Amino acid sequence: MKDASRKLLDKSDRSLKAAERLLEGGEAEFAVSRAYYAMFYAAEALLNEKGLRFRKHGGVHGAFGEHFAKTGFLDAKYHRWLLEAFDKRVTGDYGVESLLTAEDAATLITQAREFLQAARNYLSRGA
């Protein structure tokens, strides 16, 4: 595995842990953001292994869908989760009123944990 991919997986793990701490502290909207970033960094790690790097979130989202979901290398649910988490992150980061609940955050944290594990499993196979 490339060094940059390993670092991105580590960053994903740290972001996931931060999301858990934020949720425990009652900060659901900020926990949602960190859970999204855990998925985002894992997706970047996967794409990095294919020599693909992007400057914008949309580039990562699209390439992840094209190279992993549509090909069946990973379950398409991970692409759907990434996109849904992005939408919630935008709501949490830019919305004035908190519309996100602790349940929203807990769901995204669970999904992010599974997403990260799927990325690790895929990369550990040397794919």
C-alpha positions as CSV (number, residue, x, y, z in Angstrom):
1,M,0.0,0.0,0.0
2,K,1.2,3.5,-0.8
3,D,2.4,5.7,2.1
4,A,-0.2,8.4,1.2
5,S,-3.0,5.8,1.2
6,R,-1.9,4.5,4.6
7,K,-1.9,8.1,6.0
8,L,-5.3,8.7,4.6
9,L,-6.7,5.6,6.3
10,D,-5.1,6.8,9.5
11,K,-6.7,10.2,9.1
12,S,-10.0,8.5,8.4
13,D,-9.6,6.5,11.7
14,R,-8.8,9.7,13.6
15,S,-11.8,11.5,12.1
16,L,-14.0,8.6,13.1
17,K,-12.7,8.8,16.7
18,A,-13.3,12.5,16.8
19,A,-16.9,12.0,15.6
20,E,-17.5,9.5,18.4
21,R,-16.1,12.0,21.0
22,L,-18.2,14.8,19.5
23,L,-21.4,12.7,19.7
24,E,-20.6,11.7,23.3
25,G,-20.3,15.5,24.0
26,G,-23.7,16.2,22.6
27,E,-22.4,17.8,19.4
28,A,-24.4,15.9,16.8
29,E,-23.9,18.3,13.8
30,F,-20.2,18.4,14.3
31,A,-20.0,14.6,14.7
32,V,-21.8,14.2,11.4
33,S,-19.1,16.3,9.7
34,R,-16.3,14.2,11.1
35,A,-18.1,11.0,10.2
36,Y,-18.4,12.2,6.6
37,Y,-14.8,13.0,6.5
38,A,-13.9,9.6,7.8
39,M,-15.7,8.2,4.7
40,F,-14.1,10.8,2.5
41,Y,-10.5,10.1,3.5
42,A,-11.1,6.3,3.1
43,A,-12.5,6.9,-0.4
44,E,-9.4,9.1,-1.1
45,A,-7.1,6.3,0.1
46,L,-8.8,3.8,-2.3
47,L,-8.5,6.2,-5.2
48,N,-4.9,7.0,-4.4
49,E,-4.0,3.4,-4.8
50,K,-5.2,3.7,-8.4
51,G,-3.2,6.9,-8.9
52,L,-6.2,9.1,-8.7
53,R,-6.2,12.4,-6.8
54,F,-8.8,15.1,-6.8
55,R,-9.1,18.7,-5.6
56,K,-12.8,18.7,-5.0
57,H,-15.3,16.6,-3.1
58,G,-17.4,16.0,-6.2
59,G,-14.3,14.6,-8.0
60,V,-13.8,12.1,-5.2
61,H,-17.5,11.2,-5.1
62,G,-17.7,10.6,-8.8
63,A,-14.5,8.7,-9.2
64,F,-15.3,6.5,-6.2
65,G,-18.7,5.6,-7.8
66,E,-17.0,4.9,-11.1
67,H,-14.0,2.9,-9.9
68,F,-15.5,1.1,-6.9
69,A,-19.3,1.1,-6.9
70,K,-20.1,0.6,-10.6
71,T,-17.4,-2.0,-11.0
72,G,-18.6,-4.0,-8.0
73,F,-15.2,-3.9,-6.3
74,L,-17.1,-2.5,-3.3
75,D,-20.7,-2.6,-2.5
76,A,-22.6,0.3,-4.1
77,K,-24.0,1.2,-0.6
78,Y,-20.7,2.8,0.3
79,H,-21.1,5.3,-2.6
80,R,-24.6,6.0,-1.5
81,W,-23.5,6.5,2.1
82,L,-20.7,8.8,1.0
83,L,-23.1,11.0,-0.9
84,E,-25.8,11.1,1.8
85,A,-23.1,11.9,4.5
86,F,-21.9,14.8,2.3
87,D,-25.4,16.2,2.2
88,K,-25.7,16.0,6.0
89,R,-22.3,17.4,6.4
90,V,-23.3,20.5,4.4
91,T,-26.4,20.9,6.5
92,G,-24.4,20.6,9.7
93,D,-21.6,22.9,8.6
94,Y,-23.6,25.6,6.9
95,G,-27.0,25.5,8.4
96,V,-27.9,28.0,11.0
97,E,-30.4,25.8,12.8
98,S,-29.3,22.4,13.9
99,L,-31.5,19.9,12.0
100,L,-29.3,16.9,12.7
101,T,-30.0,14.6,15.6
102,A,-27.8,12.3,17.7
103,E,-29.5,9.4,15.8
104,D,-28.3,10.9,12.5
105,A,-24.8,11.2,13.9
106,A,-24.8,7.7,15.3
107,T,-26.0,6.2,12.0
108,L,-23.3,8.0,10.1
109,I,-20.6,6.9,12.6
110,T,-21.7,3.3,12.2
111,Q,-21.6,3.6,8.4
112,A,-18.2,5.4,8.5
113,R,-16.8,2.6,10.6
114,E,-18.0,0.0,8.1
115,F,-16.8,2.0,5.2
116,L,-13.3,2.4,6.6
117,Q,-13.2,-1.4,7.4
118,A,-14.3,-2.2,3.8
119,A,-11.5,0.1,2.5
120,R,-8.9,-1.5,4.7
121,N,-10.0,-5.0,3.7
122,Y,-9.9,-4.1,0.0
123,L,-6.5,-2.5,0.2
124,S,-5.1,-5.3,2.4
125,R,-5.9,-7.7,-0.5
126,G,-3.4,-5.8,-2.5
127,A,-6.0,-4.8,-5.0
